[in-house]
Amino acid sequence: MRFIFATLLAILPAAALAEPLSFDEALARAANSAPLLEAREQQIRARQSAAIAAGQLPDPKLGIGLDNFPISGPPAFSLTRENMTMERVGIEQDVPNLAKRHAQQNRAEADITAARARSQADLRRIRVATALAWIDAYYAQKRLEAMDVVLERLRRLPGAAVSAVAAGTGRPAQSLNIRQSIAELFEDRRSMLVAEAGKARAELARWTGDPDPQPSGPLPHFAVSREALRAALARHPELELASASVGQALADVDAARAEKRPDWGFNVAFQRRDPQFGSMVSVGATMTLPLFPGRRQNPRIEAARADAVAAGAEKEDIRRTLEAQLETALAEHAMHHDQWMRARDTLLPLAQREAQLETASYAAGRAALLDVIEAEAGLARTELDMLDREAAVARHEALLALTYGDNQ
């Protein structure tokens, strides 16, 4: 009993993990458990935390010193014999110009925007990859089920060939040829389908964290509208990420320009002398002098401007690339959809009709058994091919809607 109980405890968790996984559940698990998205979330928090300090004044400086200490003459090396010798303690505060501080704040906000855009871009890529993996695993299972039906139907043919040989209407080698054709054309392909199903589940497990995902439930349907997809392209995360990069570059331009404005500094110090002479207080101010902008600030400004222009050009390149990819994907989707409709409405009915006619002709003695076998094999290939075309359509629908749509 203890052995049985321990075995059940070991089996039940695995069985629970192998529960059916719907399309929406797969996307939700991928969004909630992806390590990359957790990394992006931490990066956003890091940028938000860094933004708190952006634009703040530098820490003040504490200064301690000894002024006017004699090293020659009668009062040399004495702290009390020279009335100008003073012990000094003071505070200094640097004050960068306001434009520089605003530029730092703008750069921090641009960094936050870029981190959020990068997170959204990665989320979309993960959703697309998960959707395609789920569809691949779903159709891999459907292909296996269809192949089993085909094999069950074709495995009856060798028996019919043996009966034909016994009746004198067939050749003995025909039954061997049938078995060989089944093994080469269909059983080998079934082995490939088993491997493809395992690969698809492994890819789905990568995104969902489920060690043994079993796709189930209805197949998702996405309406493909060329106008809607083109309109949504302007809100694509990759473009938003490129826009955030442009914002970062523009903030760097402002920071470089701010270097041409002077920075300020203030200090106050208390100086203690011998009591007979009295103590003192000193107050001062400093200002940076950007006297040589042609060799210092201006080159940095031009470099920052060039980076901003480059960021804008990269954004335009991304926009054109996305538009081209969308048009290519739409053309491929139309092609696959036409092929699927042709297989469903024309090729499959013709193959079914051919198999029916050859079977009827064979029963009437006007066709050979080999003709029936070829018609049945052709029907099986058409059925499997139509399933492949249907899977290609479903795959492209999800790819279009989730890659270029509004990510609903």
N, C-alpha and C positions, 0 to 999 in steps of 0.2 A: 504493500500500500504506500509506503514512504517513497518507493521508487516511482510508482505511478504518479504520485502527487508532485514529485520533483520534476518529472517529465512534463506534466501539464504546465507547471510554472515556467518551464523553459520554452514551451511551444506557444503559450497564449500571447506573450508580448510580440513574437514574430508574426503571429496571425493578426494581431491588432494592427501592426504596421502594414500588413498586406491588404488592408481594407481598400475597397474601390475608391478611385480618385477621380473626381469630376474635373472638368476643364477649369471652372472658376476656382475650385479648391486648389488646384495646382498653381494657378497664378497667385492666389493669396498666400500660399506657403512660400513660394519663391520670393515674394515681396517682403515677407516677414522674417525669413530665415537666411537671406543671402548675406554672407560675410562681407561682400564688397559694399553693400548698402549700409551695413553697420559702420564700416570704415568711413564712408562718406558722411554719415551722421556725426561721427566724432570729429571729422574735419570741419563741419559746419559749426559745431560747438566751439572748436578751437578758434575759428575765425571770429565768432561772436565774442568770445572772451578777450581776444586780442584787440577787438574794436573798442572795448571799454577804455583801454589805455591810449588809444590813438588820439593825437592832438593835445594830450595833457602836457603841462609844464614839466621839464626835467626835475629830478630830485635836487633839492638845495645842497650846497656844499658847505661843510664846516671847515673853517680854516683856523689853525693854531700856529703861532710863530713868536719869534723873539726879534724885536726891531732895535736897530742902533746899538748893537752889542759891540763894545770897544775891543779891539785886538792889538792896539799899539798905544804908546804914550803912557803917562802915569796911571790912567784908570783902566789899563788893559786887563781884560779877562775878569772884570768886576761887574756885578749886577747892580751895585749901589753907588759907585763913585761917579758915574756919568748920568746927568739928569735927563738925557734923551733916551736912555735904555728903557724899553717897554716890553712887557709881555702882552701879546695880542691874541684875542679870540674873536672870530667873526663868522658871518653867514653870507654866502654868495648864492644868487639865484639867476640862472640863465633864462631868458624869455625869447624863444624863437618867434619870428614874425607871424602875424595872424594868418597870412596866406599859406605859410608852410604848415601851420597846424591844421588849417582847413583841408589842405591837400592830403595830409595824413589821414584825416577822418574820411575823406572821400575814397581814398585807396582802401581803407579798412572795409567800408561799405561795399566797394567793388569786389573785394575778396570774398565777402559773405555771399554776394550775388553769384559769383563764379562757382563757389562751393555748392550752392543750392542747384545751380544749373547742371553742374557735373553729376550731382546725385540724381537729378531727374533724367539725364541722358542715360546713366547706367541703369536706372530703374526700367526705362523703356527697353533697353537692350536685353535685360533679364526677362522682362515680360514676353518679348518676341521669341527669345530662345526657348523659354518654357512652353509657350504656345506651340511652337513648331515641334518640340520634343514630344509633347502630349499627342499631337496629331499623328506624328510618325509612329508612336507606340500604339495608338488606337488603330491605325490602319494596318500596322504589322500584325496585330491580333486578328483583324478582319481578313487579311490575306491568308493567314494560317487556317482560319475556319473555312474560307472558300476553297483553299487547296485540299483540305480534308474531304470536303464534299466532292470535289472533282476526282480525287483519287478513289473514293468509294465507288463512284460511278464507273471509272475506267477499269477498276480491278475486276469488274464483272465480265469484261471483254475476253480475257484469256479463256474463261470457262465457255463462252460462246464459241470461241475458235476451236476448242477441243471437241465440242459437240458437232461443229461443222466437219471436222476431220473424221469423226466417227460416222457421220452421215454421208461422207464421201463428197461433200461440197467444198471442202477447204483443204489446204495443204498443211502438213504437220509443222512446217517451219513457221507458219503464221502465228501460232500461239507464242513461240519464242520471240518472234519479232515484236509482238505486242508487249510482252513483259520487258523487253529491252528498251522499247520506246518509253514506256511508263517510267522506268528507272532513270533514263537519261533526261527526259524532258520535264518530268513532274516531281519525282522523288528527290532528285538532286536539287531542284528549285525549292522544294520544301525545306531542305536542310539550310539553304541560303536564307529562306524566310525566317527560320528559327534563329539564325545568327543575327539577322537584321532586327528582329524583335528584341533580342537581348541587348543589342547596342542602343536601340531606342529607349528601352527602360533604364539603361545605365545613364544615358544623357538626361532623362527626366529626373532620375534620382539625384543627379548632380545639382539640379536647380531647386528641387523641392525638399531635399534632405530625407526623403522616404527611401529606405534601402530596397524596397521591392514594390514600386508603384504599379498599380493595375488600373489603367484608364477605363473609365466607365461613364455611363450617362450619355445624354444627347451630344451629338457633334455640334460645336458652335457654328453659327452662321453669321457672317459679316456682310452687310450690304456694301458693295463697292461702287462708289460714286466718284467719277473723275473730278467733277466740280468741287465736291466737298473735300476731297483729298488735297486738291490744289490750294483751296482756301486755308486748310489746316496746316499747310506746309510752313507758313510764316510763323507758326507757333511751335515749330519742331524744337525739341531740346537741344539738338546740335547747333541750331542757329542761335538759340538763347545763350548757349555756352560761348559761342563766338562773339555775341554781343557783349557778354560779360568780360571777355578778354579785351574787347575794344574799350570798355569802361575802365579797366585796370590801366591800360596804356594811356588813356586820356588823363587819369589821375596822376600818372607818373609825369606827364607833360606839365601839369599844374605844379607838381612838386619841384620840377627842375626850374620853372619860371620863378618860383618863390625864393630860390637861392639868390636871385639878384636883389632881393630886398634885405636890408640890414636886420640883424638880430640884436637884441638888447640883453644887457645883464646889469644886475644891481648887487651891491654889497654894503654891508655895515659891519664895523669892527669895534670892539672895546679894547683899549690899550691901557694897561695898568703900569704906573711908574712908582717910584719911591714915594711914600706918603707926603714927604715934604715938598714934592713938586706937583702932585695932583695927577689924576688919570685923564684919559682923552677918549673921544669917540670919533671915528672916521666913517664917512659915507661916500660912496662912489657909484659911478655908472660906466658901463662899457657898451660899445657898439661895433659890430663887424663892419668892415669897409670893403664891399665888393668892387674894387677899383680896376680889376682886369677881367671883365666879363668875356672879352674876346678869346681868352685862353683858358677860362675856367667854366663860367656858367653857360655861355652860349653854345659851346660844343655839346654839353649835356642836354641842353634844350633841343638841339637839332637831333641828337640821338633818340631822345624820347619821342619827338615828332615822327621820326622815321619808323620807330616801333609801332606807333599808333596807326600810321598809314599801312604798315604791314599787317596789323591786326584787322583793319578794315578790308584789305584785299583778301585775307584768308577767309573772312566772313562771306565775302562775295563768292569766293571759290566754293565754299561749303554750300551756299545757296544754289549755285548752278549744278553742283554735283547731286544734291538732293533732287532737284527738278529732273535732271537726266535719269537718275535712278528710278524716280517715280514713273516717268514715261516708259522706261524699259520694263518695269514691273507690271504696269498696266497692259502693255503689249503682250507680255508673256502670259498674263492672266487670261486675256482674251483668247490667245492661242490654245491654252490648256482647256478653257471652258468649251471652245468649239470642238476640240478633239473629244472631250468627254461626251458632249451632246451627240456627236457623230457616232461614237461607240455605243451609246445607250439607245439611240433612236434608229440607227441604221445597221451598224456592224453586228450587234448582238442579235437583233431579230433575224437577220440574214443567216447567221451561224446556226441559230436555233431551227430555222426553217430548213436549212440544208441537212442538219442532223435528222430531222423528222422525215424528210423526203428520202434520204439514203436508207434509213431504217425501214420505211415502207417499201422501197424498191427491193431491199434485201428480202423482206418477208414475201414479196411477190415473185422472187426469183429473178429479178432484172438487175440486181447489183450484187457485187461481191462483198464478202465480209470485210475485206480490206478497205473498201470505200466507206463502210459504216464507221470503221475504226478511225479513219482519217477525219471524217466529219465530226466525230465525237471529240477527238483531240483538238481540232480547230475550234470547236465550241468552247472547250475548256480554256484554251489560250485567250480567246476573245473575252471570256468572263473575267479572267485574271487581269487582262490588259485594261478592261473597263474600270476595274477597281483601282488600278494604278493611276489612271487618268482622273478618277474622282478624288483620289488622295492628293494629286498635284493641284487640283482646283481648290480644295479645302486649305491646303498649305499656302497657296498664293493669296487667298482671301484673308487669312489671318496675318500674313506678312504685310499686305497692303494696309489693312485697317490698323494694326498695332504699330507699324513702323512710321506711317505717314499720317494717320488720322489723329484725332484729338485724344487718343489713348483712353477711350471709354471702356 
